[in-house]
């Protein structure tokens, strides 16, 4: 993660428990663990081997938990750590970080209990996490006048609003709003990936391969980000429409042009780099497919969603966790032995989930079981290889 204001050792105290030293440690570990366990639970639910007493239909529960459970945990771990780098001030550590972790765990618990609790309790408990996360991230950003990072606070606010709408729909107040709110959530997270990806992918590539020409154009960055923000607004107003299709196709093209300037062709020997370029490529494919859905017959909408979720979110999350955990524990930026297979397994899982319904429409259960199993294996391998890294102190003796 780049830093406009480098952290200083004197600004941070070493907590009594290393695991609560910096946000990436608990949230990367718990998020990866949860993603595998919840995916297994989802597959058992699909097979009828488990019953969930929730007020969401099962597909909505699955979408909610992967977006507001898994993805939100990784966003928390990344932003809590990045904001410290950007501002030189701590975000949440020790007891305050423990509070955030407990709020996130409480949200996952009430979402499992569902209708056994009053809806107001489920909504209140699950809603608490993101606003508290906003507070701990906004505090150092506002204090240091880091205006470049202020939009990230707004994005978290939109995520919290989407979560509220999903819950109100599930509780029966606005039942028709669940699907649009979940779609808006995918768009918001896509916008966040475009913003953060544009900061860190060329930065990481330049640092690791200084001889590689990295071409960045401020005007292109603004258009690429602005077009994705426009999708969020237009789709919320019009749904799938010719206007939304044009904007999505344009956004896909602009972000592809942006990606091509980051020297991805030079990263094939560096898994920690090419996985991030691949993740961003999934974004471009998802945006273009979303645009095509407005003009072509067929279910391109589902394909676009899984390009952006399983492909882009899954790949970028796995790649970012792998890289950030090494760099922020003082280790060499070399992928642990065998970890490359996690990238391969996840990529295969994304291909199966996206291509399977097109090639094997009569065997959807097989497709879902195979893609889900590959996802579980990929994130299970991350947990296996990174538990020691995330739970033990930095190897260079510094706090964090």
N, C-alpha and C positions, 0 to 999 in steps of 0.2 A: 504494500500500500504506500502510495506516495505521501509525502508530508510537507506541507507548506511551513509548519512549525515543528521542528524535530522535538521528540520527547527528551527529557532530561531525567537522569536517575534520581535527582533530588525531588522531583515532582511526585514521585510515587513511593509508597511504602510496601514492603513485601508482606502480603497477608499471611496469617498463620497457616492457611491451607492453600497449597499451590493451585489446586483446581479452581479456586475462586480468585485467582490473581488477575485475569483479564477475561473479557467477555467471550472470546473465541473458545476458550477451554471447555466450559460446561455446555455451551450451546452447540458447538460443533459435535461434541461427543454424544450428547443427549439427542440432538436432532438426527444424526446419522443412525443411532440405535433405534429411535422411534420410527424412522422411515421404514426400516426393515421389518420391525415388529408389526407396525400398522398395515404394511403391505401384506404381510402374512395373514393378519386378521381379515383384511379385505378379501383375500382369496378364499379363506374359510367361509366368510359370509356369502360369497358368490356360489360356493359349492353347497350351501345349506348346512354346513357342519358347525355353524355358530349362529347365535341369535343376538341381535343388538336392539335394545329397547330405547330407541331414540326418536326424537320428533322430526328428524330428517328422513326422507327416503334414502336408501342405502347409497346410491350414486352421489347424492348431495353430501352425505356424511363423509364419504371418501374424499370428495373434492375439498370440502371444508378442512378436513384434518391434514391433508397434504399441503394445502395453501396456508392456512392459519396456524397449523401445528408445525409441520416439518419446515416449510420454506420460511415461515416467520422466525423460527428458532435460528436458522442460519443467517437470516438478515440481521437479527439481534447480535449474534456473535461477531459478524463482520463489522457492523456499524459501531458497536461499542468499542471495538479495537481500532477501527479506522479513525473515529472521531478523536481518540487519544493522540493518534499520529498527526492528524491535521491541526489540532489545537495545542498540543503539548500539555494538556490537562487531563486528569483521570475522568472517566465517565462513571462506571460502576465497578466496584471491586469489593471483595470481602463481604460484609453484611448486606450492602446494597445490591450486589450481584446475586447473593443468595436469595434476596427478596424477589428479584426478577425470575430466577430459576423456579422458585416455589410457585409464583403466579402462573408461569407457563405450565408447570406440572399439574396445577389445580385445574387449568383449562382443559387439559387432556383428560383428566379424571372425570369432570362433569360431562364432557362430551361422550364418554363411555357410558355413564349412568343414565343420561338422557331423561326419559319420562319418569324415572323413579324419583326425580327431583322436580320441584316447581320450576316452570320455565324462567321465571324471574331470577332464580338463583343461577341457573345454567348460563343465562345471558350475562349477568353481572360478573360472575367469576371468569368466564372465558373472555369477556371484554376488557378485563382489567390489565392484561399484559401489555398490549401495544401502547396505550396512553402512558403507562409508567415507563416503558422503554423510551418513548418520545421525550419524557422529562429528562432522563439521564443523558440522552444524546444531545438534546437542545441546550442544556445548561452550559457545557464548555463551548459549544459553537457560538451561542449568543454572547457569552462573556468575552470571547476573543474577537468578535466581529467578523467571523468567518462566513461572509455572505455567500460564497460559492457553494457552501454546504447547506444553506437554509432550505432550498427546495426539497432536500431529503426529509426534513421534518414534516413538510407539507404532504409528501407522499405517504409517510407513516400515518398521518391524520386521515388521508383518504382510505388507506387500508382499514383503519379502525372503523370508519363509516361503512365500508363494504361489509365488514364482519357484523356490524349491528343490523344492517339490512337483511343479511342472510338469516340471522337469528330471528328477527321479527317475522320473516317469511315462514321459517320453520315452526314458530310458535302459533302460526295461524292468523296473525294480524294482517300481513300482506303476502299471501301465499304465492302470488305470481312474480314476486320480486327476487326469489331465490336464484333462479338461473341467470337473469341479467346481472345480479350483484356478484355472482361467482365469475361471470365473464369479465366484468369490470375489474375484479381482483386480478385475473390473469393479465389484463392490460396494464394495470398499475405495476405489477411485478415486472412485466416486460419493460416498461418505462424505466424502472429502477435498474434493471440489468443493462439497458442501453446507456444509462448515465454512468454507472459504476464501471461497466466494461470499457467504456471509452476512456476512463481515467487509468485503469490498472493494466489492461492488456498491452497497449503500446508501451507503457512504463516498464512493465516486467520484461517485455521483449527487448527493449532498448538496453536495459541493465544487463541482461544475460547475453545478448548478442550485440555488442556496441558497434560492430561493423555493418550491421543490417540497416539499410535506409528505412526510416519510419517517416511516413508522410501523413501529417495531420493538418487539416484546414479548418480554422474556427468556423467559417461559414457553413462547411459541410457538417461539422459537429452540431451546430445549432439547428440546421434543417433536419438532420437525422433524429435528433431528440424531439424537436418540435412536431415532426410528423407522427411520431409514436404517441405523443401527448394528444395530438388531434384525433387519433383513433379512439382514445379513451373518451373524449368528449363527444365526438360524432356518433359513435356506436351507442353511447348511453342515451342519446337523443333519438336517433333514427333506427337503431338496430342494424340488421344487415340491409344495406342499401347501396345503390350505385355510387353515391358519393363516398361512403365508407370504403367501398371496394377500390376506388381510385386512390384514396389516401393510403390504404394499406399496401397496395402495390408500389406506390411511390416510396413509402417508408421502407419497404423491403429493399428496393433498389438503392436508396440513399445509404442505408446501413451496410449493404453489401459493398458499395463504393468505399465507404469508410473503412470497412474491414480489410479490403484489398490493399490499403495503404499501410497496414501495420506489419508487413513482412512475414506473414504466416508461412509462406513457402520456405522460409529459412529455419523453421522450428521443428522439422520432422524428427530430428535427433534429440529433441528436448521434450519429453512427454509432459512436463509441468507447464510448458508453453503451448504445445499444439492442442492440448485438451481445452484450453481457454479459447483459442481461435475456432476450434470445432464447435464449442458451445455457442459462440456468437454467430457462427454460420447457421446453426439451427434457428436462431432468432430470425435471421433474414428469410429462411425458408418458410418459417411459420407466418411471418407477416405477408409474404407473397401469396401463400396459400389462402390466408384469410381474405385477401383481396380477390382471388379467383372465385371464392365461394359466393361472391355477390353476382357473378356473371355465368357460372357454369352449373349445369345440373349435377346432382350428386351431393353426398355428404362431405364436402370439403371442410365444413366448420369443425367437425370432430377431428379431422386430420390436423387442421391448423392448431387446435387446442393442444393436441398431444405433441406436435412439433415444438410448441412453446413451453410445455410443461415437462414431459418426460425427456424430450431432446434438449432444449435450451436450459431450463431450470436445473434438471438433473445433472447435466454435464458441467455447467458452470459452477454449480454448488460443489460437486465432487472435486473439480479442478481447483477452485478457490480454497476449499478446506485443506486440500493437500499442500498447497503452496504456502498459505498463510500460517498454518500450524508449524511448518518447518522454519520459516523465517522468523516468527515471533517466539520461538523457543531457542533461538540462537544456533540452530543446526544448519548444516550445508544444504543448499537447495538441490538435493538429489533425492529422487523418489525412492522410498523404502523398497526393499527387495520384494518382487512379486506384485507390487501395487499397480503396475501398469495394467494388470489383468482386470482390475476394477474398472478402468477406463474402457477396456475392450468389452467387458460384460455389459456395462451400462449402454454403450453404443449399440451393441447387438440387441439389447432389450428395447431401446428406442426404435430401432429399425423394425423389429417384430411388431411392436405396438402400433406403429404407424402404417406399415405395409401389410400386416396380417389381415386386417379387415377388408383390404382391397383384393388380396390374393386368395384368402380362405374365409369368405364371408359365412360359410356354413359351419365353420369350426371356431367360432369366437371364443368359446371357453378354453380351448387349447391355446389360442393366441394369448388370452389374458393370463393364463397360468404360466406360460413360458416367459412372457415379457415380465410378469411380476416376479417370477423366480430369478430371472437375470438381475433385476433391480435389487432384490434381497441379497443376492450373492455379491453384487458390486459394493453396496454400502456395508454389508457384513465384513467384507475384506478391509474396508477402510477402518471400521471399528477395531478389527483384529490388529492391524498394523499401526494404528495411531493412538490406541489407548495409553500406552506407555508414554508417548510423546506429549499427550494432552494432560496427563495426570502428574507427571514428574516436573521438577523445576527446570528452568532454562539451563542449558549446558554451559553457558558463559557466565553464570552466576548473577546476572542482572535480574531485577524484579520484573514481573509480568507473566 
